[in-house]
Amino acid sequence: MDRLTVSQLSAGLRSGEFSSEELTRQSLARIEAANPSLNAFITVMAEEALTAARAADRRLASGKAGPLTGIPLAHKDIFCTAGTLTSCGSRMLANFVSPYDATVVSKLADAGIVVVGKTNMDEFAMGSSNETSYFGPVRNPWDMERSPGGSSGGSAAAVAAGLVPAATGTDTGGSIRQPAAFTGITGFKPTYGRVSRYGMVAFASSLDQAGTLTATAEDAALLMEAMAGFDARDSTSADQAVPAYSSMLDETLAGKTIGVPQEYFDEGLDSDCERAIRDALDVFVDLGAKITELTLPHLALSVPTYYIVAPAECSSNLSRYDGIRFGYRHPDASDIGELYTRSRQEGFGAEVKRRIMTGTYVLSAGYYDAYYLQAQKVRRLISDELMRCFEDVDIVAGPTTPTPAFGLGEKIDDPVQMYLNDIYTIAVNLAGAPGISIPCGFSGTLPVGLQLIGPHFGEATLLNFAHHYQQQTDWHTKTPALALNDGADK
Amino acid sequence: MGLSDKDVQHIAKLARLEVSDGQIADYVEKLTQILDMVDALKEVDTTEVLPLAHPLHMSQRLRADEPTEKNQRDLFQANAEDVKQGLYTVPRVIE
């Protein structure tokens, strides 16, 4: 099945080979054919998409098009889209029509992007398998009995299956990188503060960051140029100029160094994954880079640290859901207390409630110092240790996940087992660093992801390394065999 | 470390969640597993280590105290289930 990149589609649109309306219709047809089984989309915006596509075609005809004009894209259902449902994969927001656009949404719209729909996700971004969604699990296009990863599972599955060439996602503990690894695509999480969080429903405010799911690093660069930038409406937005990422992809890797932490290669790492990662590192050596072994002694503390900090922040952020101003409201409550507790009990799913409870506990009187304050201190140790590496190396590399995609239903009843999936990705969020996962091989028939981590605001470096790798290898061009029956193939 | 049923009920009350008697056992089990996992942090020596609240060491940006948003009350209240005369209504608050 053919899957063109954003870059290729952009060239075709500007040369007049096809129109945005044709591309959009094809995307919508593929979604209609595949979604009943994949469940990647919660909302399809056919009318809005065709209107935007026609406007894009007029712009293309007038010669005023940019690189993203007319490109179909899906937004993770965590980004507010004015006039359309924004559900966060939850019953709590199953009726929420956003009155405004997230900054990510408006910036991409200004760049000419055509939004075809909102993708399925773990509820409130809490999950690593896209099984906690109120709207049902998403399936992995490589093996429909397996998870595509989470929480941006819908976005990853949609891009992997060729339904859209690009999608937005969010990453708080690995939620872009891990699904990208499980579905054989490129998932990019920029530095904390690089992309505005205005209109991006909050889960853990010091960790959340918007990013991209695409086939290639080049595509990620094109989208990031449009998405990134200071936003006065986000008080954690970084006031830093956005480099022209897409023109910095070809800088040579000769003389650059890659640090490889030995802790990433523990007994938990699947042997096929390890082989694919080691082979990938050899490719970088061929490209002129040097490999150095590093140690990150505090890496193993990432998961416990995260599972104190993130639930604590989530318990605070999710206290806004009270059934009164928006969201699910329990009918016929006899008093305000019952309105709160019943609306929240019924509106939230099991994993979300567990995290709210965990967070409430670690912040409560008598436990705050032992848990939350201690976790913030360990966070500093982990973050400093990772960031210090960049005094000696240009990037850090290793596997994105310890195993390839696991089966649906396999870990959902064991929260701690599910949390351990994030062992390689979490430290990056704790440090606020940028990270990317790119396909680097297979474990049997399942994709394996290579993770590259950079210093703060090192997006250009990461995209540069990833782009070179994708010029030398073709893992990122592999697509799952999905019978779409849409009649057309591009 | 084990949580008791009473602990779970207390946390639920703070979080404004309602945990039925039938659900308590599951919460106790799963929350205990999670707390056992995070207990690993208690062994870490963090003497002299400052807590990290923000990965980029930023502080709150301030701006001039001038209104920049326009009143869009009706638009925002369209998402509420019960609004009367521009006011959000709730069930009885005071006994």
HADDOCK unambig.tbl for C-alpha pairs under 7 A between the chains (distance, minus, plus):
assign (segid A and resid 96 and name CA) (segid B and resid 79 and name CA) 6.47 0.50 0.50
assign (segid A and resid 97 and name CA) (segid B and resid 79 and name CA) 6.98 0.50 0.50
assign (segid A and resid 99 and name CA) (segid B and resid 75 and name CA) 6.60 0.50 0.50
assign (segid A and resid 99 and name CA) (segid B and resid 76 and name CA) 6.39 0.50 0.50
assign (segid A and resid 206 and name CA) (segid B and resid 54 and name CA) 5.89 0.50 0.50
assign (segid A and resid 235 and name CA) (segid B and resid 60 and name CA) 6.69 0.50 0.50
assign (segid A and resid 235 and name CA) (segid B and resid 61 and name CA) 6.26 0.50 0.50
assign (segid A and resid 304 and name CA) (segid B and resid 37 and name CA) 6.26 0.50 0.50
assign (segid A and resid 304 and name CA) (segid B and resid 38 and name CA) 4.27 0.50 0.50
assign (segid A and resid 304 and name CA) (segid B and resid 40 and name CA) 6.93 0.50 0.50
assign (segid A and resid 304 and name CA) (segid B and resid 41 and name CA) 6.86 0.50 0.50
assign (segid A and resid 305 and name CA) (segid B and resid 38 and name CA) 6.91 0.50 0.50
assign (segid A and resid 307 and name CA) (segid B and resid 38 and name CA) 6.95 0.50 0.50
assign (segid A and resid 324 and name CA) (segid B and resid 80 and name CA) 6.31 0.50 0.50
assign (segid A and resid 324 and name CA) (segid B and resid 88 and name CA) 6.87 0.50 0.50
assign (segid A and resid 325 and name CA) (segid B and resid 77 and name CA) 6.93 0.50 0.50
assign (segid A and resid 325 and name CA) (segid B and resid 79 and name CA) 6.79 0.50 0.50
assign (segid A and resid 325 and name CA) (segid B and resid 80 and name CA) 4.76 0.50 0.50
assign (segid A and resid 325 and name CA) (segid B and resid 88 and name CA) 6.90 0.50 0.50
assign (segid A and resid 326 and name CA) (segid B and resid 79 and name CA) 5.04 0.50 0.50
assign (segid A and resid 326 and name CA) (segid B and resid 80 and name CA) 4.72 0.50 0.50
assign (segid A and resid 333 and name CA) (segid B and resid 91 and name CA) 6.75 0.50 0.50
assign (segid A and resid 334 and name CA) (segid B and resid 91 and name CA) 6.21 0.50 0.50
assign (segid A and resid 334 and name CA) (segid B and resid 92 and name CA) 6.91 0.50 0.50
assign (segid A and resid 335 and name CA) (segid B and resid 91 and name CA) 4.93 0.50 0.50
assign (segid A and resid 335 and name CA) (segid B and resid 92 and name CA) 4.74 0.50 0.50
assign (segid A and resid 335 and name CA) (segid B and resid 93 and name CA) 6.02 0.50 0.50
assign (segid A and resid 336 and name CA) (segid B and resid 90 and name CA) 6.48 0.50 0.50
assign (segid A and resid 336 and name CA) (segid B and resid 91 and name CA) 5.37 0.50 0.50
assign (segid A and resid 336 and name CA) (segid B and resid 92 and name CA) 5.95 0.50 0.50
assign (segid A and resid 336 and name CA) (segid B and resid 93 and name CA) 5.34 0.50 0.50
assign (segid A and resid 340 and name CA) (segid B and resid 16 and name CA) 6.19 0.50 0.50
assign (segid A and resid 341 and name CA) (segid B and resid 16 and name CA) 4.85 0.50 0.50
assign (segid A and resid 341 and name CA) (segid B and resid 17 and name CA) 4.57 0.50 0.50
assign (segid A and resid 341 and name CA) (segid B and resid 18 and name CA) 5.19 0.50 0.50
assign (segid A and resid 342 and name CA) (segid B and resid 18 and name CA) 6.35 0.50 0.50
assign (segid A and resid 344 and name CA) (segid B and resid 17 and name CA) 5.94 0.50 0.50
assign (segid A and resid 345 and name CA) (segid B and resid 17 and name CA) 5.37 0.50 0.50
assign (segid A and resid 345 and name CA) (segid B and resid 18 and name CA) 5.69 0.50 0.50
assign (segid A and resid 357 and name CA) (segid B and resid 11 and name CA) 6.24 0.50 0.50
assign (segid A and resid 357 and name CA) (segid B and resid 12 and name CA) 6.60 0.50 0.50
assign (segid A and resid 357 and name CA) (segid B and resid 15 and name CA) 6.71 0.50 0.50
assign (segid A and resid 358 and name CA) (segid B and resid 31 and name CA) 6.80 0.50 0.50
assign (segid A and resid 360 and name CA) (segid B and resid 11 and name CA) 6.44 0.50 0.50
assign (segid A and resid 360 and name CA) (segid B and resid 15 and name CA) 6.35 0.50 0.50
assign (segid A and resid 361 and name CA) (segid B and resid 11 and name CA) 6.08 0.50 0.50
assign (segid A and resid 373 and name CA) (segid B and resid 51 and name CA) 6.58 0.50 0.50
assign (segid A and resid 375 and name CA) (segid B and resid 41 and name CA) 6.98 0.50 0.50
assign (segid A and resid 376 and name CA) (segid B and resid 51 and name CA) 4.59 0.50 0.50
assign (segid A and resid 376 and name CA) (segid B and resid 52 and name CA) 5.06 0.50 0.50
assign (segid A and resid 376 and name CA) (segid B and resid 53 and name CA) 6.44 0.50 0.50
assign (segid A and resid 377 and name CA) (segid B and resid 46 and name CA) 6.38 0.50 0.50
assign (segid A and resid 377 and name CA) (segid B and resid 49 and name CA) 5.83 0.50 0.50
assign (segid A and resid 377 and name CA) (segid B and resid 50 and name CA) 5.71 0.50 0.50
assign (segid A and resid 377 and name CA) (segid B and resid 51 and name CA) 4.06 0.50 0.50
assign (segid A and resid 377 and name CA) (segid B and resid 52 and name CA) 6.00 0.50 0.50
assign (segid A and resid 378 and name CA) (segid B and resid 46 and name CA) 6.94 0.50 0.50
assign (segid A and resid 379 and name CA) (segid B and resid 52 and name CA) 6.19 0.50 0.50
assign (segid A and resid 380 and name CA) (segid B and resid 51 and name CA) 6.33 0.50 0.50
assign (segid A and resid 380 and name CA) (segid B and resid 52 and name CA) 5.13 0.50 0.50
assign (segid A and resid 416 and name CA) (segid B and resid 34 and name CA) 6.19 0.50 0.50
assign (segid A and resid 430 and name CA) (segid B and resid 55 and name CA) 6.91 0.50 0.50
assign (segid A and resid 431 and name CA) (segid B and resid 55 and name CA) 5.46 0.50 0.50
assign (segid A and resid 432 and name CA) (segid B and resid 55 and name CA) 5.12 0.50 0.50
assign (segid A and resid 432 and name CA) (segid B and resid 56 and name CA) 6.98 0.50 0.50
